[in-house]
Amino acid sequence: MTAKPLQRTLGLVQTDPALSVLRLAVQYASPDALLDDETLDIMYERVEDGVLSALAPAAVWQELARGLMMPMPSGMFGALYASDALSVVLPEVAALFGVPQIADDPLQVDIGQHTLRVLDEAALSDAPLAVRFAALVMNIGKADSPPEHLPVHYRHVDRGTPRIQALCERLGVSQECRDLALLAIAECERVHRVTEMRAGPVALMLERLGAFTQPGRFAQFMTLCACDYGAYPGRITQNYPKAKLLRTALRACEGVSADNAETLREARAMAIAAALRSERWADR
């Protein structure tokens, strides 16, 4: 199986051995690239030689970010995983492969493979780097969920949040990328479960997501949620139903104002309830 000229592969290794593994992997982040055995062997040998330990974290992030912004990021991360390089540069992500997560049909998916599909959905959506980075790391709290609970992942947010913070600190990831990733780990699955039955929680969710104060970040977050939804078998990113619900609710709040935060929340809940034809609050 041939994908890239071996001459170019050897040139990359000889020119910059410290970065060779990552730069070889980036080659496979395009739809027309297939990972050939010769290149994979070279990458694996470089990993075994310990060349990655010599890389400055900033240089690692530069190459990862470049691969994330390619047309098919899964190719890069698949190559890194196959060569054991991912366990060195991003052990938090490598640990997701082989871990099951509940789905529709089939009933379970491999979280590592699902993450690769989310990355490609983000690329198809021409998503910015912050969205793609959040897609890469938002599940890292699920790597060590208790086996007796699988494929459900209780308290993964508690485990994953400090891991994202530490990973961003280690690699020098931008605040924009970090903030969206932290929002994603806390809220993405909640968005997947949101319903129009109670308008009050919808209003509070929009507030937590920054929909009223940070519309750009809210738009990025909704792109991420749609990509995560579309990465499951049988689903389509463009038909993400929760996006329509939340955008309808957000439009209903336009022009709503009040003298204090509590009154504002009540007014927003009332406006959303009217738009969604639902109740305002549960047990109130």
C-alpha positions in Angstrom: 0.0 0.0 0.0 1.6 3.3 -1.1 0.5 6.7 0.0 3.4 9.1 0.1 6.8 8.8 -1.6 9.2 7.1 0.7 11.9 9.6 -0.4 9.9 12.4 1.1 9.3 10.3 4.3 13.0 9.7 4.7 13.8 13.4 4.0 11.5 14.5 6.8 13.1 12.1 9.2 16.7 13.1 8.3 16.0 16.8 8.2 14.4 17.1 11.6 14.4 13.9 13.6 12.8 15.5 16.7 9.7 16.6 14.7 9.7 13.8 12.2 7.0 11.7 13.7 4.5 14.5 14.0 5.3 15.9 10.6 4.9 12.5 9.0 1.6 12.1 10.7 0.4 15.5 9.4 0.8 14.1 5.9 -2.0 11.8 6.5 -4.6 14.4 7.5 -5.9 14.7 4.0 -8.6 12.6 2.2 -6.2 11.3 -0.5 -3.6 10.0 1.9 -3.3 6.4 3.1 -1.0 5.3 5.8 1.7 3.0 4.3 3.5 0.3 6.2 7.0 1.7 5.5 6.1 5.1 6.9 4.4 3.6 9.9 7.4 1.5 10.6 9.6 4.5 10.5 7.3 6.4 12.8 7.2 3.5 15.3 11.0 3.2 15.3 11.3 6.9 16.0 8.9 6.7 18.9 10.8 3.6 20.2 14.0 5.7 20.0 12.5 8.3 22.2 12.8 11.2 19.8 9.5 12.7 21.0 10.9 13.3 24.5 13.2 15.9 23.0 10.4 18.0 21.7 9.4 21.3 23.3 5.7 21.3 24.2 5.2 24.4 22.1 6.5 22.6 19.1 4.2 19.6 19.8 1.2 21.9 19.9 2.2 23.7 16.7 2.2 20.4 14.8 -1.0 19.1 16.4 -2.7 22.4 15.6 -1.6 22.2 12.0 -2.9 18.7 11.7 -6.2 19.6 13.4 -6.8 22.3 10.7 -6.2 19.8 7.8 -9.2 18.5 5.8 -9.2 15.1 7.5 -7.6 15.3 11.0 -8.5 11.7 11.8 -5.7 10.6 9.5 -3.1 12.4 11.5 -4.3 11.1 14.9 -4.9 7.6 13.5 -1.3 7.6 12.4 -0.1 8.8 15.8 -2.1 6.2 17.5 -0.9 3.4 15.2 2.7 4.3 15.8 2.3 4.7 19.6 3.2 8.3 19.3 -0.2 9.5 20.6 0.4 7.9 24.0 3.5 10.1 24.3 2.3 13.4 23.1 -1.4 13.1 24.1 -1.7 10.2 26.5 -5.1 11.6 27.7 -6.5 11.1 24.2 -4.8 7.8 23.5 -6.4 6.3 26.6 -9.9 6.7 25.0 -9.3 4.0 22.4 -11.0 0.8 23.3 -13.3 2.5 25.9 -17.0 2.0 25.1 -19.7 4.6 25.1 -23.5 4.2 24.9 -25.0 5.0 21.4 -28.1 4.2 19.4 -27.3 1.6 16.7 -24.9 0.0 17.4 -25.6 0.3 21.1 -22.0 1.2 21.9 -19.1 3.0 20.1 -15.4 3.2 20.8 -14.8 6.7 22.2 -11.4 7.0 20.5 -12.8 6.2 17.1 -15.8 8.4 17.8 -13.4 11.3 18.6 -11.8 10.8 15.2 -15.2 11.0 13.5 -16.1 14.2 15.4 -12.8 15.7 14.2 -13.6 14.9 10.6 -17.2 16.3 11.0 -15.6 19.5 12.4 -13.3 19.7 9.3 -16.3 19.2 7.0 -18.0 22.1 8.8 -14.9 24.2 8.3 -14.8 24.7 12.0 -12.1 26.9 13.6 -9.2 25.5 15.7 -11.1 26.0 19.0 -13.9 23.7 17.9 -11.5 21.0 16.7 -9.4 21.1 19.8 -12.5 20.9 22.0 -13.7 17.9 19.9 -10.3 16.2 20.5 -10.2 16.5 24.3 -13.8 16.9 25.6 -14.1 13.2 26.5 -10.8 12.6 28.2 -12.5 12.2 31.6 -14.1 9.0 30.3 -10.8 7.1 29.8 -10.8 5.5 33.3 -14.5 5.3 34.2 -15.1 2.4 36.6 -15.6 -0.8 34.5 -18.7 -1.8 36.3 -20.4 1.4 35.0 -19.5 1.1 31.3 -20.7 2.1 28.8 -22.0 4.9 31.1 -19.5 7.4 32.4 -20.4 8.9 35.8 -18.5 11.9 37.0 -16.4 12.1 33.9 -16.6 15.9 34.0 -15.0 16.0 37.4 -12.1 13.8 36.1 -11.8 15.5 32.8 -11.8 19.1 33.7 -8.5 19.2 35.5 -7.0 17.0 32.8 -8.0 19.6 30.1 -6.6 22.4 32.2 -3.3 20.5 32.7 -3.0 19.5 29.0 -3.6 23.1 27.9 -1.0 24.3 30.4 1.5 21.7 29.3 1.2 22.4 25.6 0.6 26.2 25.8 -2.9 26.0 24.2 -4.6 29.3 23.7 -7.2 30.5 26.2 -9.9 30.4 23.4 -9.3 26.8 22.8 -9.1 25.9 26.5 -12.3 27.8 27.4 -14.3 26.1 24.6 -13.0 22.7 25.6 -14.0 23.3 29.3 -17.4 24.5 28.2 -17.8 21.4 26.0 -16.9 18.9 28.7 -19.4 20.5 31.0 -22.3 21.2 28.7 -22.2 19.2 25.4 -24.0 16.1 26.8 -26.5 18.3 28.6 -27.3 20.0 25.3 -27.9 16.6 23.7 -30.5 15.9 26.4 -32.2 19.3 26.6 -36.0 19.3 25.9 -38.6 22.0 25.3 -40.7 20.7 28.2 -39.3 23.1 30.7 -38.4 26.5 29.5 -36.6 27.6 32.7 -33.7 25.1 32.4 -33.4 26.1 28.7 -33.0 29.8 29.7 -30.4 28.8 32.3 -28.6 26.7 29.8 -28.4 29.6 27.3 -27.0 31.7 30.1 -24.3 29.2 30.9 -23.4 28.8 27.3 -22.8 32.5 26.9 -25.6 32.8 24.3 -26.6 36.3 25.5 -23.1 37.7 26.1 -20.7 35.7 23.8 -22.6 34.9 20.6 -19.4 34.0 18.7 -18.5 31.3 21.3 -22.0 30.1 21.5 -22.0 29.6 17.7 -18.8 27.7 17.9 -20.1 25.5 20.7 -23.3 24.7 18.7 -21.1 23.7 15.8 -19.2 21.3 18.1 -22.4 19.8 19.5 -23.7 19.2 16.0 -20.4 17.6 15.0 -20.5 15.3 18.0 -24.1 14.4 17.2 -23.3 13.7 13.5 -20.4 11.5 14.4 -22.7 8.8 15.7 -23.8 6.2 13.2 -27.0 7.0 11.4 -27.0 10.7 12.3 -26.5 13.8 10.2 -24.7 16.9 11.5 -26.9 19.3 9.6 -30.0 17.9 11.2 -29.0 18.4 14.8 -32.4 18.9 16.5 -31.1 20.6 19.7 -29.6 23.4 17.6 -33.0 24.4 16.3 -34.5 24.2 19.8 -31.9 26.5 21.4 -31.8 29.0 18.6 -35.6 29.2 18.7 -35.3 29.9 22.5 -32.6 32.4 22.0 -34.6 34.3 19.4 -37.5 34.4 21.9 -35.4 36.2 24.4 -34.5 39.0 22.1 -35.6 42.3 23.6 -36.3 40.8 27.0 -35.0 42.9 29.8 -35.4 43.3 33.6 -34.0 45.1 36.6 -32.2 42.2 38.1 -30.8 38.8 37.2 -33.6 36.7 38.9 -36.3 38.7 37.2 -34.5 38.5 33.9 -34.3 34.7 34.1 -38.0 34.6 34.8 -38.8 36.9 31.9 -36.6 34.8 29.6 -38.3 31.6 30.8 -41.7 33.1 30.1 -40.7 34.1 26.6 -39.1 30.7 25.8 -42.2 28.9 27.2 -44.4 30.9 24.9 -42.1 30.1 21.9 -41.8 26.4 22.7 -45.3 26.0 24.1 -43.9 24.5 27.2 -44.0 25.1 31.0 -41.6 27.6 32.6 -40.2 25.7 35.5 -40.5 22.3 37.1 -41.7 22.1 40.7 -42.0 25.9 41.1 
